[in-house]
Amino acid sequence: MSYVDKTLPAHAAAELARGARRVALGGWSLSRRPIGMVWEWVARDIRFRELVVATGSLEADILAAVDGVRSIRSFFLGIEAVGPGPGLKSELDVIEETESSLTLGLQAAAQGLPFLPLPLAHAEALRAVRPDLALTLDPYAEGDAAQCLAIPALPIDIAYVHALRADRRGNAFLSGHKAADRLLAHAARCVVVSCEELVDDLAAYGDTADLVEPLVDHVVLLPGGARPGNCLPLYETDWPVLLDYVATDRDAVADWVLQAIPPPA
């Protein structure tokens, strides 16, 4: 049976983000982050407006340090135990979310809705830091219980997800923590999957696809593409490299990335 081969070189996949309004990166903390794409963006001076990450880590820090993005939208920023690096320590335009508001924004985008409601009783702190969020009413509730924050849809131009294994059709096996990667794929106009291993047929390996081919536009073979973070069970987080990074001056981050992180294979 014939099929569409969705493979793309890393540099071509990275170029898709140039000038984009909103780019999302999958993974969680230091696990399965598409650092190989970040390497390409730094090497090619690719910039875009907004980065969306559930838990911003090394990738967010690097892009902030090299002025690769104008703003970062997240509910957590920090490189786990080593703390913030030179990018997150600098002045930064951060759009604060909670786990609930980020999830609702992505769900609204995935469903083609303008917004989804978040009960105000669960969102007082968010409202304090996000005065841009409008109030709405639940027509089925009364009194204070009727008040909700209207969480606007968060459509993604391009989402980049790193997988353990993928096939040329676009089926991908993530392995480990799935994070919000499936939701990102549904909310995105274009989905790029980088992978440690590229195979002809994922099902032949006995893997269940976490992302299925209709959701995925491009596949990039990128062994080691999450380093110096981890992609279990293949490799673990390289803590000495991360400690070296947080001690780097902001104006030296671009050189550090190109020298300390292995270039995409």
C-alpha positions, 0 to 999 in steps of 0.5 A, a space after each residue: 500500500 502506498 503512503 505519503 512520506 512525511 520526512 523532512 530535514 531538520 533545517 527545513 522543519 525549523 524554518 517553518 517557525 520563522 516569523 510564526 505568531 505562536 509556536 508550541 514545544 512538547 515534552 515535560 520539564 527536561 523530558 523529550 524536549 525538542 532541543 534539536 529544533 532550538 539548536 536549529 533556530 539559534 544556528 539560523 537566527 530563526 525568531 517568532 513571536 510567542 513560545 507556548 510551553 506547559 513547563 518551560 525549561 532549558 528550551 525556554 531559557 535559551 530562546 529568551 537569552 538569544 531574543 528568539 521570542 517576544 513572549 513566553 506563555 507557560 505555567 512554570 519556568 525553571 530548569 528543575 533543580 538548577 534553577 533559572 538560567 541566563 535567559 529566565 533571569 533577564 527581563 522577560 515578557 511572560 504570559 502567566 497561565 495555570 494548568 487549567 487555563 492553558 489546557 482550556 485554551 488549547 482545548 478551545 482551539 482544538 474544538 474550534 471554540 472562541 473560549 471555554 469557561 473557568 469558574 472564578 472560584 478556581 481562578 482568583 489568583 489567575 485573574 489578579 495577574 491576567 486582567 486581560 481575561 474577561 468575565 462571563 456567566 454560567 447560565 445554569 448557575 446562580 449567584 457567585 457560582 455563575 461567574 467564570 473567566 472566559 479563557 480564550 482559544 489558544 490556536 498554535 501555528 506550529 507544534 514541535 514534539 519529540 518522540 522516541 520512535 516514529 514512522 514515515 507516515 507520521 505515527 509517533 510513539 512518545 514513551 514516558 510522560 506524554 505531557 500535553 503533546 496530544 492536546 498540542 497536536 490537536 490545537 496546532 495548524 501544523 505538527 512536526 515530530 522529531 524522533 530518535 528512531 525512524 521506521 517504516 511502520 510503527 505497528 511492526 514494532 508493537 508500539 501504540 501510536 500516541 500521535 497518529 498520522 492524520 495529526 502529523 504533518 512532518 517527521 524529522 529523524 533527530 537522534 539525541 534531539 532532546 539532549 542535554 535533557 532526557 529521552 528515556 529509556 535511551 538517555 538521561 539528563 546530563 546535569 553537568 552540562 546544565 550546570 555549565 549552562 546556568 553559569 553562562 553569561 547571557 551574551 554567550 548563550 548562542 555560542 554555548 548552544 552551538 558548541 555544547 549541544 550536539 548539532 542535529 544529525 
